[in-house]
Amino acid sequence: MAHAILPNLRTPDDLRALPVESLQQVADEIRHVICEQVKSSGGHLAPNLGVVELTVALHYVFDFGHDRLLFDVGHQCYPHKLLTGRYDRFATLRQTGGISGFPEPAESRFDLFSVGHAGTSISTAVGMARGDSLNGEGYDPAKNPGGRHAVALIGDASIANGVAMEGLNAAGTLKRQFLVVLNDNGMSIARPQGALAKHLDELRVNPRYIDAKKRALGLAEKLPGGTLFEGLYHRFGEAVKDLVSEDSWFTKFGLLSLGPVDGHDLPRLVHVLRETAALDRPVLLHVHTVKGKGFGFAEDDATRFHSPAPFSVHDEGRVEIKKEGRSFTAAFATALADVMRRDPRVVAATAAMPDGTGIDKILAEFPDRAFDTGICESHAMDMMAGLAKTGWKPFFAVYSTFLQRAFDQAFQEVALQGLPVRLCLDRAGLVGGDGAVHHGFCDVSILRVFPKACLMAAMDEASLAASLEFMRNYDDGISCVRYPRDTVSDRFASDPCPPFEIGRARALADPHDPHAAIFAFGTCALDAMKALDELAPSLRVSVYDARFAKPVDIELLRSLLDAGVPIVTVEDHGLAGGFGSCVIDAVADAGLDARLVRRLGIPERWIPFGSRSDQKKQCGIDPASIAAAVRAHVEAVHAHATWSPGFRG
């Protein structure tokens, strides 16, 4: 497909110079560019295809170089990037040194927040709207018609998130223009869950249109400042009169509710947005879109094409998504299913990520013992606490980056109560193309503060299965196992995997009289084994799969340090409060010499998107960096031999 218009749109000003009749061609070109790019690089496909016309209409009506546009989740921003001067760089999407797959203020003045978590747009938009008003810059049709508008674009079922509810509650109190655009595509990543999702389904399937004036005047009695509403109603154009929804759930928050409107009808969207933009009160515009619109495979299976790896389309109408090997997610699903078959008291849950966490397989096999709560991590954690309190053995599968959204519940309802809730942390550590918004870099840091917490990491499929079996019988408090967005290694597949014993590491390489030891957490143990090739034969180095960050194997550490063996810890986690910090604390508490321990991990800076291998190099935890660090540490200890009388460098 030739791109006749899109390459010439350097800014949204160029878009607004076009006639409305040209906008659909712009949308078609955007859709084509996104499909072709995601084929080669992977990325969020279906959610972006669904908002193409909506994004074009928003930029056509508003000037977001001046007005405010706040995204929710952020994975719906590809059309926005293409319209805001990043067409020429779009081929670098999610690649090292390229452009982010999420809004990124460092890239463009049109991106206000780096955002990749759900439910945040309304609250941040309320804050910006209040700030602009305090600065005398807020839009007011009578007093400041040149002021800034505020728009929050929320979708993929994020509206059901608790923070979104809090934002709506605050938005209804604003006494100025404020627009919430609800992109209702009937999906989150999988099917949305809960009563609100059902309500929106009913609106889409059977919209009840009654006399607009009767609805508007009836609604006036229910809204704050209702007497003003009559005047607003009379200022409505015909484009929005038939969209006023008297019985909408959102009117209870004090927002004028409009819709639903077809999110792929560009002329209609432009008319509605223009008239809505002129109002001086909070409005929610309910827009119905189709996730994956324009790409048949994505429309038919929006979950599979939510964020696919690179893929190819074959002439016979078949799509092949690139696979690099068996994933940790697949390994987890197999292991958890085995646990659930053997133990009828085990239950499982996820928060809107059944496919991403492997719980989709569990939901299919155990529909009465597995749950998808929707994008509600806090609720899910509390629900797990309730299940544990009633004698069940709950396993909560959640991305590490989303765990922190439920920290308070992990504290108050789980750890404080001494309840054995089991956390399975997918996407732990560096996540590649999704970058900083999704790195799982602080799960150990936030969970280690809880008394009797048991924190583990898996290095391969066998150890992941062994950790789940250990967690099944760990009843003293909260427990977790972390594993990366990566494929499982078969390096130790032929070796028996010893069961997990609390606070005990596993030796992977144990030469006699070692010059140094590597204490590695999770898959970093495999990188440490690769580092041995660069260290041999000049240095004999032991490698241990630490398995536990809390409690660490203090007896092993004591034996190494008493023998004067320098230790290097390695983790795919932040150095601040991470596994290495756990080791240092345990060593210091035992009265041992912590100067013999050097830590490697994610430094205290944001690691940008790119490949996991590139990110590991940036953090100094790839095999070559590990080898160099071990060698340098041995030399440093040798130079300060008084640190360790037993050192044999």
Stockholm file with secondary structure:
# STOCKHOLM 1.0

chainA/1-649         MAHAILPNLRTPDDLRALPVESLQQVADEIRHVICEQVKSSGGHLAPNLGVVELTVALHYVFDFGHDRLLFDVGHQCYPHKLLTGRYDRFATLRQTGGISGFPEPAESRFDLFSVGHAGTSISTAVGMARGDSLNGEGYDPAKNPGGRHAVALIGDASIANGVAMEGLNAAGTLKRQFLVVLNDNGMSIARPQGALAKHLDELRVNPRYIDAKKRALGLAEKLPGGTLFEGLYHRFGEAVKDLVSEDSWFTKFGLLSLGPVDGHDLPRLVHVLRETAALDRPVLLHVHTVKGKGFGFAEDDATRFHSPAPFSVHDEGRVEIKKEGRSFTAAFATALADVMRRDPRVVAATAAMPDGTGIDKILAEFPDRAFDTGICESHAMDMMAGLAKTGWKPFFAVYSTFLQRAFDQAFQEVALQGLPVRLCLDRAGLVGGDGAVHHGFCDVSILRVFPKACLMAAMDEASLAASLEFMRNYDDGISCVRYPRDTVSDRFASDPCPPFEIGRARALADPHDPHAAIFAFGTCALDAMKALDELAPSLRVSVYDARFAKPVDIELLRSLLDAGVPIVTVEDHGLAGGFGSCVIDAVADAGLDARLVRRLGIPERWIPFGSRSDQKKQCGIDPASIAAAVRAHVEAVHAHATWSPGFRG
#=GR chainA/1-649 SS CCCSSGGGCCSHHHHHTSCGGGHHHHHHHHHHHHHHHHHHHCCCCHHHHTTHHHHHHHHHHSCTTTSEEEESSSTTCHHHHHHTTCSTTGGGTTSTTSCCSSCCTTTCTTCCSCCCSTTCHHHHHHHHHHHHHHTTCBCBTTTBTTSBCEEEEEETTGGGSHHHHHHHHHHTTCCSCEEEEEEECSCSSSSCCSHHHHHHHHHHHSCCCCCHHHHHHHHHTTSTTHHHHHHHHHHCCHHHHTTBCTTCGGGGGTCEEEEEEETTCHHHHHHHHHHHHTCSSEEEEEEECCTTTTCHHHHHCTTTTSSCCSEEEETTTEEEECCCSCBHHHHHHHHHHHHHHHCTTEEEEESSCHHHHTHHHHHHHCTTTEEECCSCHHHHHHHHHHHHHTTCEEEEEEEHHHHGGGHHHIIIIIITTTCCCEEEEETCBCCGGGGGGTCBCCHHHHHTTSTTCEEEECSSHHHHHHHHHHHHTCCSSCEEEECCSSBCCCTTTTSCCCCCCTTCCEEEECCSSCSEEEEECTTHHHHHHHHHHHHTTTCCEEEEECCEEESCCHHHHHHHHHTTCCEEEEEEEESTTSHHHHHHHHHHHTTCCGGGEEEEEECSSCCCSSCHHHHHHHHTCSHHHHHHHHHHHHHHHHHTGGGCTTCCC
#=GC SS_cons         CCCSSGGGCCSHHHHHTSCGGGHHHHHHHHHHHHHHHHHHHCCCCHHHHTTHHHHHHHHHHSCTTTSEEEESSSTTCHHHHHHTTCSTTGGGTTSTTSCCSSCCTTTCTTCCSCCCSTTCHHHHHHHHHHHHHHTTCBCBTTTBTTSBCEEEEEETTGGGSHHHHHHHHHHTTCCSCEEEEEEECSCSSSSCCSHHHHHHHHHHHSCCCCCHHHHHHHHHTTSTTHHHHHHHHHHCCHHHHTTBCTTCGGGGGTCEEEEEEETTCHHHHHHHHHHHHTCSSEEEEEEECCTTTTCHHHHHCTTTTSSCCSEEEETTTEEEECCCSCBHHHHHHHHHHHHHHHCTTEEEEESSCHHHHTHHHHHHHCTTTEEECCSCHHHHHHHHHHHHHTTCEEEEEEEHHHHGGGHHHIIIIIITTTCCCEEEEETCBCCGGGGGGTCBCCHHHHHTTSTTCEEEECSSHHHHHHHHHHHHTCCSSCEEEECCSSBCCCTTTTSCCCCCCTTCCEEEECCSSCSEEEEECTTHHHHHHHHHHHHTTTCCEEEEECCEEESCCHHHHHHHHHTTCCEEEEEEEESTTSHHHHHHHHHHHTTCCGGGEEEEEECSSCCCSSCHHHHHHHHTCSHHHHHHHHHHHHHHHHHTGGGCTTCCC
//
